[in-house]
Amino acid sequence: MSELKRRPLPHDFHPPVPQFTVTSDEVEPGGTLRPEQVQAQGNRSPHLRWEGAPAGTKSYAVTCYDPDAPTGSGFWHWTLFDIPVSVTELPAGAGSGDMKGLPEGTVHARNDAGTREFTGAAPPPGDGPHRYVFTVYAVDQEKLGPDADASPAAVGFNLRFHTIGRAQLIAEFEVPAEG
């Protein structure tokens, strides 16, 4: 197992909560991200669908995180919250471009690139495969609290105390070494 695979996932330090299911028409668990989800080739957020959230869910949050980014703290590619409880699916591209398909009331916070959008996979050439962890959180409040200027860490802090269920889908992407 490579050293990259030993890096913790974002939820390894949070209290356990019930799991539910997230699937995608574009991302296969353990598979490779499509070109559309790569920064240099499409930069489009993938389709996501979830079901089985626990009773008491009042809203959802969605993130995409690369624990293998060579930063010491990973890289947050996508941070959404205050998704209405009636929404259980995001179409491809909901977090990209004109944000068509992003549910009304949803807050799109900054990612680690400093933009309010999905930013696709962009691991350094030759750095090995990176994992991209797409997580849907069931939240016990309609409004999480932060605003769109919040950092992913601030959103994660709030999610730590208000998540009552979690669904996760992990895929990989790698850029071969140059030359």
Secondary structure, DSSP 8 states (H G I E B T S, - for coil): --HHHHS--TTTTS----B-EEE-SS--TTSB--GGGBTTTT-----EEEE---TT--EEEEEEEETTSTTTT-EEEEEEEEEETT--EE-TTTTSTT-TT--TT-EE---TTSSSS---B---TTS--EEEEEEEEEESSS--S--TT--HHHHHHHHHHHEEEEEEEEEEE------
